[in-house]
Amino acid sequence: QVQLVESGGGLVQAGGSLRLSCAASGRTFSNYRMAWFRQAPGKEREFVSAISRSGGSILYADSMKGRFTISRDNAKNTVYLQMDSLKPEDTAVYYCASSSLGFLYDVDSAKIRGYEFWGQGTQVTVSS
């Protein structure tokens, strides 16, 4: 089992930036593909981005392309989400997720069921 702890959330004005971090422990980090999801109040949890075990392949939800950047540092057991040009509609709890199964381009990589382990989330609030 792997434990995931997110950090870096906070309050930011529209147009600003934040970098989220997700620190993993418990297993070999490079064995896990990683992802970020988010959940806004009253809405379902949605896919944001995912990254392969090596970091060489990446997926983004269409609405995040060009504004968000996912990366990972396997030496530090950490995955990051750089968020730029933030909008009020980006306000949500952001969750880190991991899976030791399958591959990034599997059909479930952008779905909740594609990940076995989840962090507790970090709140991001974007003011207008």
C-alpha positions in Angstrom: 0.0 0.0 0.0 1.1 3.5 -0.7 0.3 6.6 1.4 -0.3 9.9 -0.4 -0.1 13.4 1.2 -1.0 16.5 -0.8 0.1 20.0 0.0 0.4 23.4 -1.6 -3.3 24.4 -1.7 -4.5 27.7 -0.6 -6.3 31.0 -1.6 -5.2 32.7 -4.8 -6.6 35.5 -7.0 -7.8 34.7 -10.5 -4.9 34.7 -12.9 -2.5 33.5 -10.2 -0.6 30.3 -9.8 -0.2 27.5 -7.3 2.0 24.4 -7.3 0.5 21.3 -5.6 2.7 18.5 -4.3 1.9 15.0 -3.5 4.4 13.0 -1.4 4.2 9.2 -1.6 5.5 6.7 0.9 5.2 3.0 1.6 6.2 1.5 -1.8 8.5 2.1 -4.7 7.2 5.3 -6.1 8.4 4.6 -9.7 6.2 1.6 -9.8 3.1 3.8 -9.7 1.4 5.9 -12.4 0.1 9.0 -10.7 -2.8 11.4 -11.3 -4.6 14.4 -10.0 -8.4 14.7 -9.7 -10.5 17.5 -8.3 -13.9 17.9 -6.7 -15.8 21.2 -6.5 -18.6 21.7 -4.1 -21.7 19.9 -5.2 -20.0 18.3 -8.2 -18.5 14.9 -9.0 -14.8 14.2 -8.7 -13.2 14.9 -12.1 -10.0 14.0 -13.8 -7.3 16.7 -14.1 -4.1 15.0 -15.3 -2.1 11.8 -15.1 1.6 10.9 -15.6 3.3 7.6 -16.4 5.7 5.8 -14.1 8.7 7.3 -15.9 7.1 10.7 -16.4 7.6 10.4 -20.1 3.8 10.2 -21.0 1.2 12.6 -19.7 -2.6 13.1 -20.1 -4.6 16.2 -19.4 -8.3 16.9 -19.2 -9.2 19.2 -22.1 -10.1 22.2 -19.9 -6.7 22.1 -18.2 -4.5 21.9 -21.2 -2.1 24.8 -21.5 -2.7 26.0 -17.9 -1.8 23.0 -15.8 1.5 21.0 -15.8 2.0 17.7 -14.2 5.5 16.4 -13.3 7.1 13.9 -11.0 10.4 13.4 -9.3 10.9 9.7 -8.6 14.0 10.5 -6.5 11.8 12.5 -4.2 8.8 10.3 -4.4 6.7 13.3 -5.3 4.3 14.3 -8.1 3.5 18.0 -8.8 0.7 19.9 -10.4 1.7 23.4 -11.5 -1.5 25.5 -12.0 -1.3 28.8 -13.9 -3.9 31.3 -15.0 -6.2 30.1 -12.4 -9.9 30.8 -12.7 -12.6 30.8 -10.0 -14.0 27.6 -11.5 -10.8 25.9 -10.6 -11.9 26.1 -7.0 -12.0 22.6 -5.6 -10.4 20.0 -3.4 -7.5 18.5 -5.4 -6.7 14.8 -4.9 -3.6 12.8 -5.7 -4.1 9.2 -6.8 -1.9 6.3 -7.7 -2.0 2.9 -9.3 0.5 0.1 -9.6 -1.7 -1.5 -12.3 -2.0 -1.0 -16.0 -0.5 1.7 -18.1 -1.2 5.4 -18.7 -3.0 4.9 -22.0 -5.4 2.4 -20.5 -9.0 3.4 -20.7 -9.3 3.9 -17.0 -6.4 6.3 -16.5 -8.8 9.3 -16.5 -11.4 7.6 -14.3 -11.7 7.2 -10.5 -11.8 3.5 -10.8 -8.4 3.5 -12.4 -6.6 4.2 -9.1 -6.4 2.2 -5.9 -4.8 4.8 -3.6 -5.9 8.3 -2.8 -4.7 11.2 -0.7 -6.9 13.3 1.6 -6.9 16.3 -0.7 -5.9 19.9 -0.6 -8.2 22.8 -0.9 -7.6 25.3 -3.7 -9.7 28.5 -3.7 -9.5 31.0 -6.5 -11.1 34.4 -5.9 -12.5 36.6 -8.6 
